[in-house]
Amino acid sequence: MTPSSMPSQPATPSKSAADIQEWLIAWIANEMAFSPQEIDIQEPFVNFGLSSRQAVFMAGELEDWLEQPLDPRLAWDYPTIEKLADYLATPHAA
């Protein structure tokens, strides 16, 4: 299976959108030196200073936390905390 054909989301999500949003807020707050209160879930990741390298690193850590394979480019396809969390919490066909 090539990386582009790997599933980026299993059929059944393991966490809610709220759980994923909370994790993403905490990760950005920690990695990018923001307070959680400063983070707007509708702001693009780039507005927090997230580089492409950091976005790939974030996807890897999120993959570990969710215990499911994720495409490292998810931050480009779903460029806000809200959009990414909603996508990851929505069941998708396997």
Summary of the structure (lengths in Angstrom):
residues: 94
radius of gyration: 12.6
end to end distance: 14.1
largest distance: 40.9
contacts: 249
relative contact order: 0.25
helix: 57%
strand: 2%
